[in-house]
């Protein structure tokens, strides 16, 4: 039976939610296998099964799992799904190429193909972002340990024959390594673990996910600790209103529903000064505690977020404080200014 469009669209919308414990646990991060891909021009993405040949000008992004090509203003984004996702998603795409129209993606062609030794589906189409039209590619690869979804886009205005051929050559080179690469050396920060919270995977070069390995509750409410770093467009955003910036940043968290900020204060975080925000809400219908820390250097901020059941708030608050103290910037050549630790944490 042909899948309904909403079902397929929901699959694609949902797979971007990389904070899901189910996706995070799809495969354990392990060392790369040197024999998994040819040596010449081959590049395995950090924390990913994906290997591709990168011509000059194509560089791995620090902000997402994929690559960026400046000459074509093009991106290639790789998302990993469990291996069992390949069957229903591929059937949905082949059975109804218009299924992604609700996501703004219009596929003109969709065809089955082979990507190396694995079955694959290749789609070619268009997408409009605001008033800007983009050429769009979609490649789905089914392998025993992972399903790879590779999406590529380039502004249609720049998509001449030469650039299009180069993009398609890179996509044709995508293959699945035997093992996922270990991304920790490529991350833009350092971090540690506790006896309860262990590294699960990198969400990109700029973010990593840890989870409570001893948790016995529902998988959807598994306590998580996420670390990330980002560059702000407005370098003065937090200087104008530090507490307001922290609140706005926390409220962008989509995993937690009915989020309410309880307290925000400046204080020491590891060797730095920063701002800590504690909030509560619900995760999968269950009360949850959320603790965020922010540290700043120039136009960049380093962020941690801990999410756990509210019924064990004291325990997880202590765990999150310990984990946050273990996070640090990668060494810099010169010392950059940080937010001074003017206030001490309130007594609880």
N, C-alpha and C positions, 0 to 999 in steps of 0.2 A: 504494500500500500504506500502511495506517495506521501511523504511527510508533509504536514501542513506548514505553510510559510511561517506562522508565528513560532512554531517549535524550532525550526532551523535558525530563524533570526535570534531566538532566545539563546540557542547554543553558542552562537558567535558573540553575542553581547556578553554572555556569562563567562566565557573563557578568558576574558581580559581581567577578571577579578582574581588576580594572582595571590591574594591573601587567603584564599580558600585552602584549608588544610588538606583537602582531597587532592587538589592540584599540586600543592607543595610536596606531598608525599608520593607523587606519581612514580618517581624514581629517585634513588639516593644519589647525592652528588659524589662522584668518584673521580679518580685521576683520568686524564685523557689517555687514549690508546694511540701511540705514535703510528701504528699500522692502519688506523681507521681511515686515513685519507692520504692522497698523494702529497709528497713533501713540497713540490714546486707550487707556489702561489696559494697553497691551501691555508685556510685560517679557520680554526675552531673558535666559535664565540664563547666568551667567558660564561661559565655556568650553564652551558647548553650542550645538546647533542648535535646541533647544527654545525656543519662544515661547509665552507664555500670558498671559491677562488675569487680573490679581490684584486681587480686591476688597479693600477695607479690612480689615486684620487678617492678610492673607496676606503673609508675608515670605520672601525668599530665605534659605536656610540657609547659614551659614558652614562647616558641617561635612559637607555632602553636596550633590550636584547635585540641587536640588529646593527645595521650599518647606515652610514650617511654618505652621499656623493654630492659634493659641493657644486661641481660643474653642472649637474642636472637638477640641483635642488631636490634630490630624490632620496627617499628612505626605503629601506628594506627591514621590516619588523618580523621577528620570529617569536611565536608563541607555542608553548608546549602543552599538550593535552595527554591524558591517559591513552594507552594504545587502543582500548576498546571504543574510543570516540571516533576512530576513522570510519568504521562501517556506516553508522547512521548519518554522519556529516557528509561523507562522500556520496551516499545514495541520495541524500537531500539535494545536494548541489547538482548532480547529474539529472535527477528527476525533475527539478524545478529551478532552472538558472535564475529566475526572477525572485527567488526566495529572499535575497538580501536587499531587495529594493527598499524595504522598510528601514534599512540601515543606511540608505543613501547610496548603495553600491549597485550599479547597473552592469551586469555581466553580459557582454555581447556573445562570447563563446565560452563554453565549458566542455572539456573533453577528458576522458581517462588517458593516462599515460604511465610511463615507468620512470622513476627517478632512481637511477642506479639499479639496485636489486629489488626495490620496493614499489608497490602499487602507488599511484598518485593521481591527483586530479588537478588540472591546470585551467584556470579561468582568466579571461582577459576582458576588461571593460572600462568603465568610467565612474568617476565620483566627483561631486561638486562640494567644495568646502567654502561656504559663504558664496562669494561671486566668482571664485577661482575654480576652473575645471581641471581635473587631474586624470591622467591615464592611470589605470589600476591593473595590477596583477594579483592573482590569488593562487597559491600553490599549497596543496594539502598532501602530505606524505604519510603513509602508514607503515610503521616499523614495529617489531616485536616489543620494544620497551617504551615507545613513545609515538605519539602522533604529532607531527610538526605542521603548523599553519604558518606559512610565509606570505606576508602581504607586502606589496611594493607599490609605490606611487611616485609619480613625477608630474609636475605641472604640464598640462597639455601644450602650452605655448613653447615649452622647451623640448618636447618629445619629438625631435626630428628623427630621421631614419638611423643616423649614426648612434645617437644616444639610446634610442629604443633597442637597437641591436646589442649595445653594451649591457643594458639592463637585463635583457633576456638571456644573454650569455652567463651573467652572474647567477640568475635564477636556475638556469640549466645545470649549473655546477653544484647546486645545493645537494648535500648528501647527509646521511645520518651516521654519526660515529658509533662505534661499539659501546662507548661509555661517555657519560657526561663529563665535561671538563670541570676541574676544580677551580672555582672562580675567586677564591679568597685572596690570592696574590694580586688579582687585578682590581679589587675593590679600592675605592678612593678613601677608605678609612680602615682602622684596625678595631678589633673587638675581641671579647672573650666570652666564655660560656660559664654556666654553673652546673651543678649536679642535676638540676631539673631542666634547664633550658639549653638546648643543643641546636647548632646550626642545621638548617634544613636545605636552604638553597639561596642563591642570589637571584633577585628579581631583575637586576641589571647590574652594571658596574658601579652604580651609585646607590644600590639598596640591597639589603639582605634580610632574610627571615629566619628567626629562631622560634622554636616551639617547646612546650612543656612535654617531655617525653614520658613522664610518669602520670599524666592526667588520665583519669578513669571515666570521665563523663562523656557526654555526647560529642562526636567529632566536630560538629558545627560550632561548639563552644570551647574548643581547645584554646588554652591561653597562648597568646602569641606575643612576640617581641620583634618589632620591625625597626631597622636602622636605615637611614637614608640621608643623602646630602644633595643639595640643589643650589643653583645660583638664582638669585632673585633679579627680576627685571629692574625693580626699583631698589637700589642699594640703600636707600634711606627709609625703607618701609618700616623696619623694626625700630629705627631711631626715633621716628615720629611718635609711635605709640607701641611700645614693646609688648604690653599686656594685650592690647587689641590685636596685634599681629599674631601672637600666640593663640588667642581665641579663634581668630579667623582661620588660621592654619589647621587647628584641631577640628573645627566644624566642617572642614572639607572631607573628613574621614567618612566614607560611605558604608563601611562595614557595620558601624554602630548606629542604631536607630534611637530617636528621641534623646539625642545627646545634650546634656546639660553640664555646663562648666561649674565646678564647685569652688575651686581656688586656683589662683595664679600667683606665683611669687618668684623673685630673683634669688639665686643662691648658687653654691658651688656644685658643679657636676664634674666629677673627676678632678682634673687639674685646672679646669676652666670655670669661669663664671657663666651663668646662663639663666634661663627662665624655665620653671617647671609649672605645668598645668595639670590639674587633676579634675576628672569629670566622671559622670556616670551616664548610663543609657542601657540599651538592651541589645543583645546579640542572639539571633535565632529565638527571640521571645523571652530570653532569660536575662535577669539583671546583670550588668557588667560594670567593672571599674575600668577607667582609661587613664593612663598616666603618660604625658608627653613631656619631653625635654627638648630644648632648643639652645644651641650655641652658635655664635656668629664669628665669622672672619671676613673682613672686607664685604664683598657682595654675596658671600656663600654662607649657608647655614647647615648645621649638622643636627639631625633630628632623630629622636627615638620615640617609639610609641609602644606601650605595653597594654594589652587587653586581656582581662581575666574575669572569671565569675566574681560578682560582688560579695558572695557569701564567704569568700576567703580573702577579703581585702587586705588585712594586715600582712598576711604571708606574701601575697603577690606584690604589694607595694614595696616590701623589702627586697624581693627578687628583682623588681624593675630598677630600683635604686642601685643595686649591686651591678646589674648589667649595664646601666647607663654609665656608671663610673669606669667600666672597662672599655668603653668606646672612646676612640681618640682620632684626631686628624692624622692623615699620613704626614710624615715629617716634611716640613717646609724649609726652604733655604733661608727665609727670614721670618722673624716673628711678626704675626699679624695681630691687630687689635681684637680683643674679645670683650664681651659684655662684663663689666666688673661685678663681682659678687657683693653687692651692697647690703642685701637683706638676707637674713637667716630664715630657713624654713619655719613655718608656724608650728607650734607645739600641738600635738594631737593626743 
